[in-house]
Amino acid sequence: MTTIAGSDTFYGRIPVFHGFGRLMDPDLYSPLPRDWSIGVADIVESTKAIADRRYKAVNMAGAAIIAAVTNALEGREFPFVFGGDGASFAVAPDDLGRAREALAATAIWVKEDLDLVMRVALVPVADIRAKNLDVRVARFAPSPNVSYAMFTGGGLGWAETAMKRGEFTVQAAPPGTQPDLSGLSCRFEEMPSMRGLILSVLVVPARDASPSAFRAIIEDLIAMVERTPDAGRPVPSGGPEIKWPPAGMDYEARAARGGSLLRRRIRVLANTMAAYAVMRFGIKLGNFVPKVYVQEVVENSDFRKYDDGLRMILDCSEELAHALEQRLAAAASAGVVRYGLHRQDAAMMTCFTPSLDRRDHVHFIDGARGGYASAATALKAMPG
């Protein structure tokens, strides 16, 4: 995202790194300023929503946090991470008020339009450091167009746990409040596995794990994945399939502003039909070239990340999935990691495209049959 002159430039000054295998290098991470705050959000009883096959609603809620805060901050750069059934981010003190309003508005929108309950909280970095934890951030660029934040230090995990205890809560806005979710959409179809299965991976350090031993395991896992085609990217090289009307049309209508839901549905129906024609027939509109945009969608996809733990959505063979599970089981037995895995047949994408004139559109990937939320359930069931 662009940085507006005069805004806090801390995040923009962090060097971008390439090559996901460098992820665990501590020199890549910079400590957040003490006067910043951490925003956290998640869906209450997401496991039940997943059991009810409301995968897309859960993902839409998590991505809505990032869209709402980005729009509230008028496009200023800030670090964020999508977690499937929620999201985390960090903001400078000058942006704290707007972030709070965006969180509050999103929480009530999620309740009224998605029929889900979302917890939201804002946690001062100073409170995290008082617990002898930290929040350090790096910037990984999967493509020349965009970078994603990576977090370490244990602070994000502590902030999420504090939120679940009812601390630092941001109260939902009054009923009817609508966040600005401009650019949030889900027009692409599910992406079936091309290599055997879609594997959701979640790995965190065990309570008494040696940092060096945990780093070695994560680097080993990444190396195993890097040797596979496209590093296990679940997005097809030609981009996800597009149909009309799109499967996620109703969610996009609920995210839109202005008029009754019926009128918004009609408007989104017309807009998506026009967009489908442009994409289907490769019609160039000004600086927008469909073929280029689709390639950027592939390159910009956010299918692996680190936020106090490794998260990946992989399109892989059963053999690789088995090898990863064996490696993780051995590491768990040695007291180094706790992990959760979830197998499914497809992945899905939720998109945030603030402007078609920009190349930094972001595309959040999750498993289409439970994804990160189901992997987290498996992790919680592990001892330690």
N, C-alpha and C positions, 0 to 999 in steps of 0.2 A: 504494500500500500504506500501511497505517497506521503511525504512529510510536509506539513504546512509550516512556513517560516514562523519562527517565534515559539513553536511548541518545544517540549522537552526532546532533546536529540539523543538521549542515552541509547535507546535501542537501535536507532539508525547508525550509530557509530560502531556497533559491534561488527567485526569482520564476518563476512559470509564464508562458510566452508562448504566444500564439495567433497563427495565421496562419503557415503554413509558409514563406511568402515572406520572412519575417524571419530565416530560419535562419542566414544568414551574418553577422549583426550581432555583432561581437565583444563588445559591451557585455552581451549576454545570457549570456555564459559566465563561470563562476567557476573559479579554479584549485583543484584538489583539495588538501586539506591534505597537507603533506609526509610525515606519518606514515601515510597511507593506502596501500593496495596495490591493484594491478590484477590481476584474474583473467582469464585467457584460456583458451579451449578450442576445439579444432577436430577434425574427423574426418580421420584419415590416409587418403590415397587416396580422398577423397570423389568424385573424378572417376570412379574405377572403380565405386564404389557407385552413382553416378548412371547410368553406362552399363549397370549390371545392373538398372536401374529400381527401385532401392531408395530412391526419393525420400522416402517418408514416414518410413522408418527414420532417414535422415539428419536430417530436420527434427525428429523426436522426440528424437534425441540432443541437438541444439542447444538445444531448449526445456527439456530435462531439467535442464540446468545451471542455468537461471534458477529453475525450480521447486524444485530441491534446495536452492539457496542461500537462496531466500526462506523455505522451510519451516525451514531450519536457523536462520535469524535471527528466527524467530517473527513474521514479517510486518513487520519493521522496514524502513523505506524505505532503498533503496540504488539507485544508478544502474546500469542494465544495458542491453545492446543485443543483440538476436537477429540472428545473421548467416547463418541458413540451415543451414550445416554446422558451426556453432559458436556461441559467445556470448562477450561480454566484459562485465565489470562492475567496480565499485570498492567496497571495503569499508573501514570504519574499523578501527583497530588492535584494539579490543575484540572485533570480530567476525571477526578473521582466523583464529583457530583453528577456529571453526565452519565458516567458508567452506572452509578447507583440507580438513576432514573430508568436507564435502559434495562437493567436487571429486573427492576420492579415491574416494568411494563411487560417484559417478556414472560415473567412468571404468571401474570394474570391472563395473558394471551394463551399460554400453554394450557391453562386450566379451562378457559372458556371455549377455545377453538379446537384444541386437540384432546380435551377430556383427560388430561394427565396432570399430575401434581409435581411441580418443580421446586426444589429447594434452591435458594440463592443466598450467597454471603459475600461480604467484602472483608478481608483479613489484612490488617497492617503488617508490612514486612517486619517492622520493629517487634511486634508480638511474636512473630515466628523466630526471630533471632534471640529473643528472650528465652526460648526453649532450647537454645543451643543447636538450632537447625538453620538452614540457609535456603535462599532461592537464587540460583545462578542460571543464567540463560545464554544460549548460543543460537546461531542462525544457520540452518542447513538449507542449501539451495538444490532442490531436485532438478531444476532447470534454470536457464538464464533469466526466466521471467518472474520468478517468485521465490521467496524464502519462507521457511516455517521455523517457529521457535521450538527449541528443545530445552527442557528444564531439568535441573539436578539440585541436590542439596537436602532433599527430604521435606522441604517446606510446603510444596504443593500437596503432598500426601497428608501432612499434618493439618493443613487448612481444610481439606475435604473432610477429615475426621471431625474437626471442630465444628464444621457446618452441620454434620449429621448429629452432633450432640446438641444442636440448637444454639450455638454460639455465633456471634457476628452476623446474625440473620438480617437480610434485607427483606422487609415486608413487601408483599405484592401490592401493586398499584390498585387504585379503585377499579371496580368492575367497568368494563367497556374501554379501558385504556388500551391503546393500540401502539406497539412499538413500531419503529420504522424498520421494516424488513426488506426494503428495496434491494433487488439483486439476488434474493434468496429464491431458489427454484429447485425442482427435481424432475426435469423433463426427460432425462435419459432412462432407458429401460435397464432392468437388472442385467448383470454381466455373468453369464454362466461360466463355470470353470472350463478352461481350455486344456489344462494339464492333469486333471484328475479330481481335485477338490479345492475349495476355498478354506484356508486355515486361519482362524483368528488366534493370535498369539499374544499373551500378556505375561511378562516376567518381571518380578520385583525382587529385591534382595531379602534374604531371610533375616530375622531379627539380629542375630549376632554374626552376620556374614562379614568376612574380611573384604574391604573395598577392592583390593587387588584381585582377590579370587572372583568376586562378582564381575569385575571388569573383564577378566579373562573369559568367563562364560559368555558374556554378551558379545564380545568380539568373536568368539568361536561360532556362536549362532549366526551372527551376521555374515561371517566368512562362508558358512555352509549355504546360506541363501544366495550370496553374491555369485556363487559358482553356477547358479541355475539361470535359464533364459530370462532376460529382463529383470533379474533379481526378484522373481516371483510377482512382478507387478500384475494385479488382477484386471487392469484396464486393457482391452484389446488394442493392438497397434493402430487399428483404423478407427478407434474411438468406440464408445458404447453405441448400441442401436438406438435409433430414434423412431418413435411411432406417433401417430396422432389419432385420437387425443392421447396425450401422455398419461401414464399410470398415476403420476403424482399431481395431476391437474388440480384436484380439489384442495390439496395442501397449499399449492401456490395461490389459489383463490382466497383461502383463509388468511394467508400472509399479506395479501394486498390491502391497501387502504382505499376508503371512499365508497360509499353506497352500501346497499344490502349485500348479503352473501350471494344472492341470486345474480345481482348485477355484476358483482365481481367475477362470478363464475363465467358469465357470458363474455365479459371483457377478456378474461384469461383464455377462454376457449378461442376467441378470435385472434388474440396475440400469439397463442401457441400454434394455431393453424398457419399464420403468416410465417412464423419462425420455422415451422416444419418445411414449408415450401422453399424458403431460403436455403436451409441446410440440405434438403433432399435434392435440389437442382443446382446447388453450388452457386447461388446468386450473390455476386459481390455488391455490398452496400457501403459506399464510401470507403473507409479504411478497413471495413470488416470483410474478411475473406473466409468463407466457411471452412475450406480445407486447412487453412492455417490455424483457425480457431480450434478445430478438432485435434490437430497435432499438439497444440498447447494444452488442451484438456488432458491428453495422455501424459505429457511431460510434467504438468503441474499437479498431478494427482497426489494426494496426501495419504499414502498407504502404509507408511512406517514412520515412527516417531519415538521420542523419549520424553517422558514426564515423570521422573523419579522411578521409572520402569520402562521396559521396552514394549512397544505396541506394534504389531504388524498384522496386516491382512494380506495373505499370500495366496497366489494361485500356484499350486505345487502338486507334485506327484504324491501318491500314497507312500512311496519309498522315502521321499524327503520328509514328509510329515512324521513317519515312523522314526527316522533318524533324529529329528529334532526332539521328539518326545523322549526317546531313549537318553539323549544328552541331558535334557532337563530333569528327567527322573533321577539320573545319577547325581546331578548337581544338587537336587533337593535332598537326596539321601545323605549327601555330604554336608548339609546345613548351609548351603550357599544361596539357594534361590527358593522362591515360591512361585508357582506358575499356574496358568490356566490356558487350556486349548479348547477350541470348538471347531468342529468340522461341519461344512455345509456345501451346497452345490452351486452357490452363486454369490456374487458381491453386488453392492449397490452404491450409488453415488448421489451425494447431495451437493449442489453447486451454489457458490456465491460469486456472482458476476456483477460488480457495481457498475461497470460501463463496458460496452462492446468495443470502445476505442482503446481500452487498456489491455495489456497482456498479462497482468498479475491476478487474473481471476483464479479462485481457489476451488478445489474439488475434493470433498471429504469422502473417503472410502470406508465402508464397513461391510461386514458379512451380511448377507440378505436373509439369514435364518437365525438370527440371534447375535452374531458378531461379537463385538467387544463386551457387551453386557453378559452374554453367556459365558465367555472366557473368564470374566470377573467372578461370576458365580462359581465356576470350577476352582478358581484360585482361592476364594474364601473357604471352600470346603477342605482345603489342604491344612494339615497341622503346621504349627509354627507361626 
